[in-house]
C-alpha cells in the first residue's frame, strides 16, 4: 500500500458518513470541472464497516419529535429509496407504538409529518390501537398502548451489505480507500491560520487541503486532536448560561438477535412487517419465571432480519457512568469485542418480545449474543453537530443517529463545495451558546 504524500480532500472513517460524503463530493467535483474522485482519499484504522456502521441495526425512520431531525430524516429516507436495491434496503415502514404519556408528542410528530408530505397513519385509543395491531399480527398482546404511528416509509437496510455497496460507489467515482491506516494526530498551520495541514498516521504523514472527520463514536478523540473545547456553555430557555457542560457523553447501546427463522415473523397477510418499536409503561414480567422485570417505562424495537439470522433489535440504552475521557473505547484498534449485550438485556428483551407478540413466548434459549449496538458517543443535547472547525476541518458528529442518515453525505459535500445547507443549519455547534436547542420529547430514548 502506497500512502499519498498530499491529497486535496482527506476523509477519516470508512463508514456510512465517510463513504457517502466521498461519493457525493467526487460527483460534485467532476460536475463542476474542479476535480474528481481521484482528489479524495479515505483512511480507516481497520476496514470498511469495521466500526459502528458495521454493527448498526440498520433501521431507517422519521420518528422524531424535533422538526429539524424530521426534515433531515425525510431527506435521508429519499436517498435510501432511490438506491434501495444497491444498498439492500427494505422499505417496509416503521411503527412507533406508545403509551398515554407519549400520546401528545407522537400526535405532534404525525401532524408535522403530514405538513412535510411524509406518509403516515395515526391511530388513537386503546381499543382502536389493539384492533389495528391485531389486523397485522393475530398474536399481538402489548398492554397500555394508546397510540400507534405507522410510517409507511422507512424500514431497514442490511448493515454491512449497504456499507460495502457505498464503498463500491465511491471507488467507481475514483475515490481511494486506504484501510489499516491509523490517524494518530493532526498537523496545524503556523502563524495566524488555524487550518489543518495534514495528519500523522502509523504509516507516515499525509498532507491535505481539507479534512473530513467521520468517525462515529471515535469522534471524541479527533475532537481532542483538533484542540477543540472539552466543555461547552449552554444557554437555557430562560436565558441562563450553563457553563462547563461536557462536550461528549457515552451510552451503552444494547442489541441482540433471537435465532428463530426470520420468516416466522410475518404479518397475517404474509408480508414482511414494518420495523416495530414499542414503548410502554405496562409492567414487564419475565417470560422465563414470571418475575417482575420492571414496572417503569420500557421500550424495545425489533424486525426480522436474515442478514442477522433471526429477529434483531434492541432496547433502551443506559448511560455509561464515567467521564467521557475514561470510557474504554480504543480509537486505534478494532471495534471492542466487549460491546455485546448483557444477560440482563437478553432476559428483558426476549420477555418484552413475548409481551408484544405471543409467538415469541418460550424462545429465551434461542437468544444469540451478537456484536451489535455497541457504544454511542453523544453530544450535550444528544443531537448531531455538523460543522466546520479549524477553517478546513468538517466534523460529522452524528450523536449515534448515524446509519439512517444516508443523505447527510450529500449535504456535507455541498457545504464543502460552497453551498450552505438549510437542513444542516440547525445542527451547528453555535446552537449551544445561542440557546437554539432542539425540543425534548417524553420518549425513554435519548435520541427521539
Buried (B, 14 or more C-beta within 10 A) or exposed (E): EEBBEEBBBBBBBBBBBBBBBBBBBBBBBBEEEEBBBBBBBBBBBBBBBBBBBBBBBBBBBBBBBBBBBBBBBBBBBEBBBEBBEEBBBBBBBBBBBBBEBBBEBBBBBBEBBEEEEBEBEBBBBBEEBBEBBEEBBEBBBBBBBBBBBBBBBBBBBBBBBBBBBBBBBBBEBBBBBBBBBBBEEBBBBEEEEBBBBBBBBEBEBBBBBBBBBBBBBBBBBBBBBBEBEBEBEBBEEEEEEEEEEEBBBBBBBBBBBBBBEBEEBBBEEEEBBBBBBBBBBBBBBBBBEEEEBBEEBBBBBBBBBEBBBBBBBBBBBEEBEEEBEEBEBEBEEEBBEEBBBEEEBBBBBBBBBBBBBBBBBEBBEBBBEBBBBBBBBBBBBBBBBBBBBBEBBBBBBBBBBBBBBBBBBBBBBBBBBEEEBEBBEBBBBEBBEEBBBBEEBBBBBBBB
